[in-house]
Amino acid sequence: MTSVTNRFEADMVCDLLRTAGLECGMTRTASDSAFAGVLAGQITILVHPSDLEAAREVLAADDSR
């Protein structure tokens, strides 16, 4: 659905989606960095396919991203 660069931002996005009543998960891409997830790599935010449009609307309405 969307990707972010660190766990802090991923938690913020998932908290926003969960507050809207949507289930949220995340998965991390592989990185060559010793600081993976902190300084390098991507975290992909996941939602149920049936919730995708609602999740996009929630994120579009949020000004903090």
Buried (B, 14 or more C-beta within 10 A) or exposed (E): BBBBBBBEBBBBBBEBBEEBEBEBEBEEEEBEEEEEBEEBBBBBBBBEEEBEEBBEEBBEEEEEE
